[in-house]
Amino acid sequence: MKEKAEKKGKKKKKKVEVIEKDYNGATNYNVYHMSKGEVILYTGLAGVLLFGLGYVFYQNIVVSLVFSLLALKYPKIKEKDLIQKRKKQLTLQFKDMLYSLSSAVSSGNSVEHALEIARDDMINQYGEHKIFIVDELELMVSKVSINQNIEDVLVNFAERSGIEDVKTFADIFEVAKRTGGNLVQIIRQSTDVIADKIEIETEMDTMLSGKKMEQKVVTVMPILLTFFMTVTTDGFMTPLFTTLAGRLTSTVALVLILAGAFWAQSITNIEI
């Protein structure tokens, strides 16, 4: 039993090491470290919202302050959200890069030169300032120029990105390069398959965006209704905040609202 526990502990440590691995200054998209300003901003915003939520349901400053302390955990939650948003941006940009790379290779250019063409295309399309795929292509071109294997460069990018589509392309390219396959045809076919998958995911996100907004409205409406009735009914809601039964009712209502919000969010997070 001890040996199994030690093995599990080692596996967990290894996972952390992979995520936190340093890539000599290259961006690791699997992690996001907030600046002090961001931590203060997000903690402050969450604290205000949680204080307001506590006050709406309990009308008690002490309870509201206790609620606001939960905001200290929010930066970690927000970091995960920012990581996902960053990966989505990179995925869409990667799709456009694949089209450009496939077109350049099909025109008779070597893969190494095709990377330069794709970089220029991405600069023309997205600009040059703080664009993930442009930075990655710049890094790839510079590594290839000092005679690093292009398949190793792509594998490194896939590992740092943490995106399944990038990993798939890197694996296919690595196998094709080592086995001497038809790179032009393989890149074209891989581009079509991966790009189609990304487009389907984008369409699903677009379709679900309306439902996600509805979910947010459904979550907020009971809170606003409780606040509106408290302010406008002149004491009608007072027993809810001054009696034990009323406070229990408020607690149950709040738990159900939050549980519904988390459940709805989990339903709308669909992965292909």
ZADO-1210 file (C-alpha; in nm, 4 decimals, padded with zeros to 6 digits):
<atoms>
<atom x="00.0000" y="00.0000" z="00.0000" code="MET" pos="1"/>
<atom x="00.2819" y="00.2369" z="00.0862" code="LYS" pos="2"/>
<atom x="00.4542" y="00.1628" z="-00.2435" code="GLU" pos="3"/>
<atom x="00.1335" y="00.2383" z="-00.4351" code="LYS" pos="4"/>
<atom x="00.0899" y="00.5643" z="-00.2450" code="ALA" pos="5"/>
<atom x="00.4506" y="00.6620" z="-00.3163" code="GLU" pos="6"/>
<atom x="00.4034" y="00.5845" z="-00.6874" code="LYS" pos="7"/>
<atom x="00.0870" y="00.7960" z="-00.6997" code="LYS" pos="8"/>
<atom x="00.2714" y="01.0786" z="-00.5252" code="GLY" pos="9"/>
<atom x="00.5559" y="01.0564" z="-00.7768" code="LYS" pos="10"/>
<atom x="00.3109" y="01.0616" z="-01.0689" code="LYS" pos="11"/>
<atom x="00.1454" y="01.3740" z="-00.9310" code="LYS" pos="12"/>
<atom x="00.4835" y="01.5414" z="-00.8873" code="LYS" pos="13"/>
<atom x="00.5801" y="01.4514" z="-01.2432" code="LYS" pos="14"/>
<atom x="00.2603" y="01.6110" z="-01.3769" code="LYS" pos="15"/>
<atom x="00.3341" y="01.9309" z="-01.1883" code="VAL" pos="16"/>
<atom x="00.6910" y="01.9329" z="-01.3177" code="GLU" pos="17"/>
<atom x="00.5730" y="01.8971" z="-01.6789" code="VAL" pos="18"/>
<atom x="00.3237" y="02.1811" z="-01.6408" code="ILE" pos="19"/>
<atom x="00.5703" y="02.4131" z="-01.4682" code="GLU" pos="20"/>
<atom x="00.8614" y="02.3207" z="-01.6956" code="LYS" pos="21"/>
<atom x="01.0765" y="02.6076" z="-01.8173" code="ASP" pos="22"/>
<atom x="01.1169" y="02.6342" z="-02.1943" code="TYR" pos="23"/>
<atom x="01.4027" y="02.8843" z="-02.2057" code="ASN" pos="24"/>
<atom x="01.1759" y="03.1849" z="-02.2244" code="GLY" pos="25"/>
<atom x="00.9233" y="03.0359" z="-02.4705" code="ALA" pos="26"/>
<atom x="00.5586" y="03.0635" z="-02.3676" code="THR" pos="27"/>
<atom x="00.4112" y="02.7726" z="-02.1758" code="ASN" pos="28"/>
<atom x="00.0389" y="02.7923" z="-02.2541" code="TYR" pos="29"/>
<atom x="-00.0460" y="02.5394" z="-01.9833" code="ASN" pos="30"/>
<atom x="00.0194" y="02.7896" z="-01.7064" code="VAL" pos="31"/>
<atom x="-00.0629" y="03.1532" z="-01.6414" code="TYR" pos="32"/>
<atom x="00.0928" y="03.3537" z="-01.3610" code="HIS" pos="33"/>
<atom x="-00.0980" y="03.6688" z="-01.2769" code="MET" pos="34"/>
<atom x="00.0821" y="03.9905" z="-01.1998" code="SER" pos="35"/>
<atom x="00.0204" y="04.1533" z="-00.8607" code="LYS" pos="36"/>
<atom x="-00.2011" y="04.4081" z="-01.0321" code="GLY" pos="37"/>
<atom x="-00.4172" y="04.1366" z="-01.1864" code="GLU" pos="38"/>
<atom x="-00.4434" y="03.9503" z="-00.8552" code="VAL" pos="39"/>
<atom x="-00.5558" y="04.2676" z="-00.6780" code="ILE" pos="40"/>
<atom x="-00.8019" y="04.3554" z="-00.9553" code="LEU" pos="41"/>
<atom x="-00.9704" y="04.0147" z="-00.9790" code="TYR" pos="42"/>
<atom x="-00.9717" y="03.9635" z="-00.6021" code="THR" pos="43"/>
<atom x="-01.1267" y="04.3069" z="-00.5533" code="GLY" pos="44"/>
<atom x="-01.3965" y="04.2529" z="-00.8154" code="LEU" pos="45"/>
<atom x="-01.4815" y="03.9084" z="-00.6794" code="ALA" pos="46"/>
<atom x="-01.4847" y="04.0452" z="-00.3244" code="GLY" pos="47"/>
<atom x="-01.7343" y="04.3177" z="-00.4153" code="VAL" pos="48"/>
<atom x="-01.9635" y="04.0723" z="-00.5976" code="LEU" pos="49"/>
<atom x="-01.9498" y="03.8164" z="-00.3161" code="LEU" pos="50"/>
<atom x="-02.0133" y="04.0849" z="-00.0534" code="PHE" pos="51"/>
<atom x="-02.3169" y="04.1996" z="-00.2513" code="GLY" pos="52"/>
<atom x="-02.4390" y="03.8415" z="-00.2913" code="LEU" pos="53"/>
<atom x="-02.4084" y="03.7773" z="00.0818" code="GLY" pos="54"/>
<atom x="-02.5872" y="04.0999" z="00.1680" code="TYR" pos="55"/>
<atom x="-02.8760" y="04.0324" z="-00.0723" code="VAL" pos="56"/>
<atom x="-02.9495" y="03.6940" z="00.0879" code="PHE" pos="57"/>
<atom x="-02.8637" y="03.7672" z="00.4536" code="TYR" pos="58"/>
<atom x="-02.8752" y="04.1468" z="00.5018" code="GLN" pos="59"/>
<atom x="-02.5845" y="04.1110" z="00.7430" code="ASN" pos="60"/>
<atom x="-02.2505" y="04.2871" z="00.7025" code="ILE" pos="61"/>
<atom x="-02.0529" y="04.0261" z="00.9001" code="VAL" pos="62"/>
<atom x="-02.1877" y="03.7382" z="00.6877" code="VAL" pos="63"/>
<atom x="-02.1244" y="03.9427" z="00.3729" code="SER" pos="64"/>
<atom x="-01.7635" y="04.0018" z="00.4774" code="LEU" pos="65"/>
<atom x="-01.7203" y="03.6274" z="00.5328" code="VAL" pos="66"/>
<atom x="-01.8556" y="03.5716" z="00.1826" code="PHE" pos="67"/>
<atom x="-01.6119" y="03.8248" z="00.0401" code="SER" pos="68"/>
<atom x="-01.3169" y="03.6322" z="00.1870" code="LEU" pos="69"/>
<atom x="-01.3875" y="03.3592" z="-00.0687" code="LEU" pos="70"/>
<atom x="-01.2590" y="03.6064" z="-00.3282" code="ALA" pos="71"/>
<atom x="-00.9054" y="03.5123" z="-00.2229" code="LEU" pos="72"/>
<atom x="-00.9554" y="03.1854" z="-00.4127" code="LYS" pos="73"/>
<atom x="-01.0843" y="03.3547" z="-00.7268" code="TYR" pos="74"/>
<atom x="-00.7476" y="03.4405" z="-00.8923" code="PRO" pos="75"/>
<atom x="-00.6687" y="03.0671" z="-00.9219" code="LYS" pos="76"/>
<atom x="-01.0062" y="03.0054" z="-01.0849" code="ILE" pos="77"/>
<atom x="-00.9548" y="03.3026" z="-01.3165" code="LYS" pos="78"/>
<atom x="-00.6108" y="03.1735" z="-01.4149" code="GLU" pos="79"/>
<atom x="-00.7705" y="02.8539" z="-01.5491" code="LYS" pos="80"/>
<atom x="-01.0210" y="03.0624" z="-01.7447" code="ASP" pos="81"/>
<atom x="-00.7449" y="03.2785" z="-01.8921" code="LEU" pos="82"/>
<atom x="-00.5468" y="02.9670" z="-01.9890" code="ILE" pos="83"/>
<atom x="-00.8477" y="02.8304" z="-02.1778" code="GLN" pos="84"/>
<atom x="-00.9113" y="03.1618" z="-02.3541" code="LYS" pos="85"/>
<atom x="-00.5466" y="03.1846" z="-02.4554" code="ARG" pos="86"/>
<atom x="-00.5534" y="02.8300" z="-02.5914" code="LYS" pos="87"/>
<atom x="-00.8696" y="02.9022" z="-02.7912" code="LYS" pos="88"/>
<atom x="-00.7049" y="03.2048" z="-02.9504" code="GLN" pos="89"/>
<atom x="-00.3957" y="03.0013" z="-03.0332" code="LEU" pos="90"/>
<atom x="-00.6080" y="02.7183" z="-03.1773" code="THR" pos="91"/>
<atom x="-00.7874" y="02.9513" z="-03.4199" code="LEU" pos="92"/>
<atom x="-00.4592" y="03.1117" z="-03.5214" code="GLN" pos="93"/>
<atom x="-00.3022" y="02.7674" z="-03.5630" code="PHE" pos="94"/>
<atom x="-00.5799" y="02.6708" z="-03.8055" code="LYS" pos="95"/>
<atom x="-00.4997" y="02.9715" z="-04.0248" code="ASP" pos="96"/>
<atom x="-00.1287" y="02.8889" z="-04.0013" code="MET" pos="97"/>
<atom x="-00.1992" y="02.5350" z="-04.1247" code="LEU" pos="98"/>
<atom x="-00.3801" y="02.6673" z="-04.4315" code="TYR" pos="99"/>
<atom x="-00.0900" y="02.8992" z="-04.5080" code="SER" pos="100"/>
<atom x="00.1702" y="02.6275" z="-04.4475" code="LEU" pos="101"/>
<atom x="-00.0170" y="02.3772" z="-04.6636" code="SER" pos="102"/>
<atom x="-00.0512" y="02.6289" z="-04.9461" code="SER" pos="103"/>
<atom x="00.3188" y="02.7186" z="-04.9317" code="ALA" pos="104"/>
<atom x="00.4308" y="02.3539" z="-04.9326" code="VAL" pos="105"/>
<atom x="00.1926" y="02.2689" z="-05.2180" code="SER" pos="106"/>
<atom x="00.3542" y="02.5480" z="-05.4206" code="SER" pos="107"/>
<atom x="00.6860" y="02.3629" z="-05.4096" code="GLY" pos="108"/>
<atom x="00.8511" y="02.5327" z="-05.1121" code="ASN" pos="109"/>
<atom x="01.0442" y="02.3359" z="-04.8540" code="SER" pos="110"/>
<atom x="00.8811" y="02.3058" z="-04.5120" code="VAL" pos="111"/>
<atom x="01.1510" y="02.5287" z="-04.3645" code="GLU" pos="112"/>
<atom x="01.0818" y="02.8051" z="-04.6172" code="HIS" pos="113"/>
<atom x="00.7064" y="02.7452" z="-04.5855" code="ALA" pos="114"/>
<atom x="00.7331" y="02.8390" z="-04.2158" code="LEU" pos="115"/>
<atom x="00.8737" y="03.1780" z="-04.3152" code="GLU" pos="116"/>
<atom x="00.5911" y="03.2273" z="-04.5650" code="ILE" pos="117"/>
<atom x="00.3339" y="03.1274" z="-04.3029" code="ALA" pos="118"/>
<atom x="00.4895" y="03.3719" z="-04.0564" code="ARG" pos="119"/>
<atom x="00.4606" y="03.6579" z="-04.3068" code="ASP" pos="120"/>
<atom x="00.1007" y="03.5598" z="-04.3839" code="ASP" pos="121"/>
<atom x="00.0103" y="03.5586" z="-04.0139" code="MET" pos="122"/>
<atom x="00.1719" y="03.9001" z="-03.9660" code="ILE" pos="123"/>
<atom x="-00.0362" y="04.0343" z="-04.2553" code="ASN" pos="124"/>
<atom x="-00.3504" y="03.8777" z="-04.1147" code="GLN" pos="125"/>
<atom x="-00.3154" y="03.9418" z="-03.7412" code="TYR" pos="126"/>
<atom x="-00.0421" y="04.2016" z="-03.7047" code="GLY" pos="127"/>
<atom x="00.2886" y="04.1606" z="-03.5282" code="GLU" pos="128"/>
<atom x="00.2284" y="04.2828" z="-03.1726" code="HIS" pos="129"/>
<atom x="00.1532" y="04.0179" z="-02.9061" code="LYS" pos="130"/>
<atom x="00.0096" y="03.7601" z="-03.1476" code="ILE" pos="131"/>
<atom x="00.0662" y="03.4059" z="-03.0234" code="PHE" pos="132"/>
<atom x="00.1058" y="03.2310" z="-03.3581" code="ILE" pos="133"/>
<atom x="00.3352" y="03.5028" z="-03.4951" code="VAL" pos="134"/>
<atom x="00.5606" y="03.4697" z="-03.1910" code="ASP" pos="135"/>
<atom x="00.5626" y="03.0909" z="-03.2299" code="GLU" pos="136"/>
<atom x="00.6475" y="03.1065" z="-03.6002" code="LEU" pos="137"/>
<atom x="00.9249" y="03.3553" z="-03.5300" code="GLU" pos="138"/>
<atom x="01.0632" y="03.1120" z="-03.2749" code="LEU" pos="139"/>
<atom x="01.0329" y="02.8171" z="-03.5147" code="MET" pos="140"/>
<atom x="01.2075" y="03.0030" z="-03.7969" code="VAL" pos="141"/>
<atom x="01.4919" y="03.1077" z="-03.5670" code="SER" pos="142"/>
<atom x="01.5373" y="02.7524" z="-03.4349" code="LYS" pos="143"/>
<atom x="01.5348" y="02.6016" z="-03.7833" code="VAL" pos="144"/>
<atom x="01.7902" y="02.8609" z="-03.8969" code="SER" pos="145"/>
<atom x="02.0372" y="02.7247" z="-03.6392" code="ILE" pos="146"/>
<atom x="01.9849" y="02.3703" z="-03.7725" code="ASN" pos="147"/>
<atom x="01.7400" y="02.2344" z="-03.5177" code="GLN" pos="148"/>
<atom x="01.5220" y="01.9544" z="-03.6530" code="ASN" pos="149"/>
<atom x="01.1873" y="02.0932" z="-03.7607" code="ILE" pos="150"/>
<atom x="01.0022" y="01.7939" z="-03.6169" code="GLU" pos="151"/>
<atom x="01.1613" y="01.8603" z="-03.2749" code="ASP" pos="152"/>
<atom x="01.0591" y="02.2252" z="-03.3033" code="VAL" pos="153"/>
<atom x="00.6978" y="02.1282" z="-03.3737" code="LEU" pos="154"/>
<atom x="00.6949" y="01.8731" z="-03.0911" code="VAL" pos="155"/>
<atom x="00.8235" y="02.1396" z="-02.8531" code="ASN" pos="156"/>
<atom x="00.5482" y="02.3768" z="-02.9671" code="PHE" pos="157"/>
<atom x="00.2862" y="02.1038" z="-02.9205" code="ALA" pos="158"/>
<atom x="00.4080" y="02.0292" z="-02.5680" code="GLU" pos="159"/>
<atom x="00.4021" y="02.3958" z="-02.4687" code="ARG" pos="160"/>
<atom x="00.0639" y="02.4635" z="-02.6272" code="SER" pos="161"/>
<atom x="-00.1173" y="02.1802" z="-02.4528" code="GLY" pos="162"/>
<atom x="-00.3571" y="02.1717" z="-02.7515" code="ILE" pos="163"/>
<atom x="-00.4565" y="01.8317" z="-02.8878" code="GLU" pos="164"/>
<atom x="-00.4797" y="01.9526" z="-03.2488" code="ASP" pos="165"/>
<atom x="-00.1248" y="02.0901" z="-03.2402" code="VAL" pos="166"/>
<atom x="00.0013" y="01.7672" z="-03.0852" code="LYS" pos="167"/>
<atom x="-00.1746" y="01.5617" z="-03.3533" code="THR" pos="168"/>
<atom x="-00.0137" y="01.7625" z="-03.6319" code="PHE" pos="169"/>
<atom x="00.3306" y="01.7447" z="-03.4696" code="ALA" pos="170"/>
<atom x="00.3036" y="01.3663" z="-03.4235" code="ASP" pos="171"/>
<atom x="00.1917" y="01.3121" z="-03.7844" code="ILE" pos="172"/>
<atom x="00.4680" y="01.5365" z="-03.9174" code="PHE" pos="173"/>
<atom x="00.7324" y="01.3647" z="-03.7029" code="GLU" pos="174"/>
<atom x="00.6314" y="01.0185" z="-03.8251" code="VAL" pos="175"/>
<atom x="00.6134" y="01.1320" z="-04.1893" code="ALA" pos="176"/>
<atom x="00.9550" y="01.2986" z="-04.1724" code="LYS" pos="177"/>
<atom x="01.1231" y="00.9947" z="-04.0211" code="ARG" pos="178"/>
<atom x="00.9578" y="00.7390" z="-04.2507" code="THR" pos="179"/>
<atom x="01.0095" y="00.9426" z="-04.5658" code="GLY" pos="180"/>
<atom x="00.6404" y="00.9900" z="-04.6453" code="GLY" pos="181"/>
<atom x="00.4969" y="01.2347" z="-04.8956" code="ASN" pos="182"/>
<atom x="00.5110" y="01.5479" z="-04.6801" code="LEU" pos="183"/>
<atom x="00.3121" y="01.7639" z="-04.9209" code="VAL" pos="184"/>
<atom x="00.0185" y="01.5243" z="-04.9291" code="GLN" pos="185"/>
<atom x="00.0406" y="01.4467" z="-04.5562" code="ILE" pos="186"/>
<atom x="00.0460" y="01.8152" z="-04.4601" code="ILE" pos="187"/>
<atom x="-00.2474" y="01.8892" z="-04.6927" code="ARG" pos="188"/>
<atom x="-00.4584" y="01.6013" z="-04.5588" code="GLN" pos="189"/>
<atom x="-00.3682" y="01.6758" z="-04.1963" code="SER" pos="190"/>
<atom x="-00.4549" y="02.0406" z="-04.2479" code="THR" pos="191"/>
<atom x="-00.7969" y="01.9533" z="-04.3910" code="ASP" pos="192"/>
<atom x="-00.8837" y="01.7141" z="-04.1066" code="VAL" pos="193"/>
<atom x="-00.7544" y="01.9321" z="-03.8218" code="ILE" pos="194"/>
<atom x="-00.8949" y="02.2551" z="-03.9667" code="ALA" pos="195"/>
<atom x="-01.2382" y="02.0942" z="-04.0113" code="ASP" pos="196"/>
<atom x="-01.2326" y="01.9794" z="-03.6482" code="LYS" pos="197"/>
<atom x="-01.1380" y="02.3279" z="-03.5280" code="ILE" pos="198"/>
<atom x="-01.4122" y="02.4846" z="-03.7408" code="GLU" pos="199"/>
<atom x="-01.6704" y="02.2466" z="-03.5931" code="ILE" pos="200"/>
<atom x="-01.5544" y="02.3398" z="-03.2431" code="GLU" pos="201"/>
<atom x="-01.5800" y="02.7106" z="-03.3321" code="THR" pos="202"/>
<atom x="-01.9319" y="02.6658" z="-03.4711" code="GLU" pos="203"/>
<atom x="-02.0353" y="02.4792" z="-03.1565" code="MET" pos="204"/>
<atom x="-01.8932" y="02.7569" z="-02.9386" code="ASP" pos="205"/>
<atom x="-02.0920" y="03.0105" z="-03.1421" code="THR" pos="206"/>
<atom x="-02.4115" y="02.8064" z="-03.1084" code="MET" pos="207"/>
<atom x="-02.3580" y="02.7605" z="-02.7350" code="LEU" pos="208"/>
<atom x="-02.2717" y="03.1256" z="-02.6682" code="SER" pos="209"/>
<atom x="-02.6420" y="03.2158" z="-02.6715" code="GLY" pos="210"/>
<atom x="-02.7231" y="02.9345" z="-02.4288" code="LYS" pos="211"/>
<atom x="-02.4375" y="03.0423" z="-02.2033" code="LYS" pos="212"/>
<atom x="-02.5799" y="03.3941" z="-02.1934" code="MET" pos="213"/>
<atom x="-02.9236" y="03.2519" z="-02.1092" code="GLU" pos="214"/>
<atom x="-02.7640" y="03.0498" z="-01.8307" code="GLN" pos="215"/>
<atom x="-02.6068" y="03.3640" z="-01.6849" code="LYS" pos="216"/>
<atom x="-02.9392" y="03.5492" z="-01.7015" code="VAL" pos="217"/>
<atom x="-03.1203" y="03.2585" z="-01.5311" code="VAL" pos="218"/>
<atom x="-02.8557" y="03.2622" z="-01.2556" code="THR" pos="219"/>
<atom x="-02.8689" y="03.6380" z="-01.1991" code="VAL" pos="220"/>
<atom x="-03.2485" y="03.6837" z="-01.2162" code="MET" pos="221"/>
<atom x="-03.3343" y="03.5210" z="-00.8779" code="PRO" pos="222"/>
<atom x="-03.0658" y="03.7322" z="-00.7113" code="ILE" pos="223"/>
<atom x="-03.1953" y="04.0526" z="-00.8677" code="LEU" pos="224"/>
<atom x="-03.5542" y="03.9544" z="-00.7861" code="LEU" pos="225"/>
<atom x="-03.4637" y="03.8973" z="-00.4210" code="THR" pos="226"/>
<atom x="-03.2898" y="04.2353" z="-00.4055" code="PHE" pos="227"/>
<atom x="-03.5803" y="04.4105" z="-00.5818" code="PHE" pos="228"/>
<atom x="-03.8392" y="04.2600" z="-00.3454" code="MET" pos="229"/>
<atom x="-03.6286" y="04.3484" z="-00.0408" code="THR" pos="230"/>
<atom x="-03.5991" y="04.7107" z="-00.1468" code="VAL" pos="231"/>
<atom x="-03.9534" y="04.7693" z="-00.2719" code="THR" pos="232"/>
<atom x="-04.1865" y="04.5634" z="-00.0477" code="THR" pos="233"/>
<atom x="-04.1336" y="04.7610" z="00.2760" code="ASP" pos="234"/>
<atom x="-04.0629" y="04.4860" z="00.5280" code="GLY" pos="235"/>
<atom x="-04.2254" y="04.1951" z="00.3470" code="PHE" pos="236"/>
<atom x="-03.8893" y="04.0153" z="00.3208" code="MET" pos="237"/>
<atom x="-03.7754" y="04.0968" z="00.6768" code="THR" pos="238"/>
<atom x="-03.8608" y="03.7507" z="00.8257" code="PRO" pos="239"/>
<atom x="-03.6304" y="03.5979" z="00.5662" code="LEU" pos="240"/>
<atom x="-03.3334" y="03.7790" z="00.7240" code="PHE" pos="241"/>
<atom x="-03.4281" y="03.7829" z="01.0940" code="THR" pos="242"/>
<atom x="-03.5583" y="03.4323" z="01.1681" code="THR" pos="243"/>
<atom x="-03.3796" y="03.0980" z="01.1715" code="LEU" pos="244"/>
<atom x="-03.6247" y="02.9468" z="00.9236" code="ALA" pos="245"/>
<atom x="-03.5818" y="03.2452" z="00.6956" code="GLY" pos="246"/>
<atom x="-03.2032" y="03.2226" z="00.7022" code="ARG" pos="247"/>
<atom x="-03.2165" y="02.8501" z="00.6306" code="LEU" pos="248"/>
<atom x="-03.4483" y="02.9224" z="00.3388" code="THR" pos="249"/>
<atom x="-03.2044" y="03.1865" z="00.2082" code="SER" pos="250"/>
<atom x="-02.9157" y="02.9424" z="00.2400" code="THR" pos="251"/>
<atom x="-03.0994" y="02.6642" z="00.0549" code="VAL" pos="252"/>
<atom x="-03.2036" y="02.9078" z="-00.2193" code="ALA" pos="253"/>
<atom x="-02.8489" y="03.0348" z="-00.2595" code="LEU" pos="254"/>
<atom x="-02.7052" y="02.6818" z="-00.2711" code="VAL" pos="255"/>
<atom x="-02.9593" y="02.5792" z="-00.5358" code="LEU" pos="256"/>
<atom x="-02.8833" y="02.8864" z="-00.7479" code="ILE" pos="257"/>
<atom x="-02.5073" y="02.8252" z="-00.7343" code="LEU" pos="258"/>
<atom x="-02.5466" y="02.4503" z="-00.7944" code="ALA" pos="259"/>
<atom x="-02.7654" y="02.5218" z="-01.0958" code="GLY" pos="260"/>
<atom x="-02.5087" y="02.7685" z="-01.2302" code="ALA" pos="261"/>
<atom x="-02.2208" y="02.5197" z="-01.1992" code="PHE" pos="262"/>
<atom x="-02.4303" y="02.2390" z="-01.3493" code="TRP" pos="263"/>
<atom x="-02.5381" y="02.4517" z="-01.6465" code="ALA" pos="264"/>
<atom x="-02.1782" y="02.5593" z="-01.7028" code="GLN" pos="265"/>
<atom x="-02.0569" y="02.1992" z="-01.7049" code="SER" pos="266"/>
<atom x="-02.3260" y="02.1065" z="-01.9605" code="ILE" pos="267"/>
<atom x="-02.2250" y="02.3847" z="-02.1995" code="THR" pos="268"/>
<atom x="-01.8536" y="02.2982" z="-02.1837" code="ASN" pos="269"/>
<atom x="-01.8523" y="02.0484" z="-02.4697" code="ILE" pos="270"/>
<atom x="-01.5273" y="01.9130" z="-02.6104" code="GLU" pos="271"/>
<atom x="-01.4787" y="01.7277" z="-02.9384" code="ILE" pos="272"/>
</atoms>
